[in-house]
Amino acid sequence: MKIHEFQAKQILKQAGVPVLQAIVARSADEAAAAFAQLDTPIAVVKAQIHAGGRGKGTIIEHPQQHGVQLVRSAAEAEEVASRILGNRLVTIQTGPEGQRVRQVLIEQGCDIARELYLGIVVDRAAAKPVLMVSSEGGVEIEKVAARTPERIFKEHFDPLAGLMDFQARKLCQSLKISGPTARSAASFMKNMCRAFVQYDCSLAEINPLVITGAGEMVALDAKINFDDNALFRHQDLVELRDLDEEDPAEVRAANAGLSYVKLDGNIGCLVNGAGLAMSTMDIIKLHGGEPANFLDVGGGADADQVTEAFRILLGDANVKAVLVNIFGGIMRCTTIAEAIIAAYKTVGFNVPLVVRLEGTEVEEGRKILEAGGVDIITAAGLTEAAEKVVAAAA
């Protein structure tokens, strides 16, 4: 689960991580009032969307405007906010359609002496969280990793013990941080690692992480993602979820207990099992097609869930054909067959439907489809199914 920058900073502040004073505004008038309330000679207006690259991103309706801008008066804050709010911001992570901005963060200015990078993820190979820092702050870390990997310094830490003092000192030496600033940096890093574990994060990233003219380390930006599987332990975090930032179809699928991710192709995929879903998408691409989604109904879905899956698939205007690929284990082929007929009666199929069934009650399932009078294309194997659905979509 993703959250906004301002929400991430509220969490970090509670964890003892230094952040700048800031106020959220949802209108131009509120932005002007926020600037006045901060009582600072300079402030930054930051678009709040679930995507990175906002500083270099552009507002579709105002191409000269970026998602992060300096302002020096309440009137300027109001003007900039009016051009950002309600409009779509395009960044390297949003795609060309952009994301609508519904709120901005007005943050006090900062005396920046150095810009650094800090990130924490779970290293699955090491079975531990890993803290990464770099002297290349404000730059896309993927580019740093590709071009100058020697500038990224890493320390794995025990989730129970947290980051140790000697590890913090080691990272400070790598970043050439010393004196009182090193003490500030060590506290910053240890508190970040503690918060990462406490809130079951999957990602915590500060870019840029800055050292001020006074020698203090401060989170100038903040990005936090949470492990969805651990949210049952954090009901307060669930309340931070912004459904406006998520794909409506993905939200709808999640509410129905389905795993759905929208992609850019035109062939809908309905499968049971994540591994089968990946294989299905791979073989579609192998035969020249492009998957429109990842949709896994799982092993225990009932007819209602499968019918809802069809509604979601067929509601995507980009879908030109659908491949149903089921290997019945816990999921019975008869359940899928009955759901296909139910969906046909309630939703209707406006695109070709290719069905491949194997496994538990497969013969019974095929008989149900034959007797149901549904206009479908059957396939005996996965290769045949892929070839037929790619041809149908074309």
Disulfide bonds with the S-S distance in Angstrom:
none
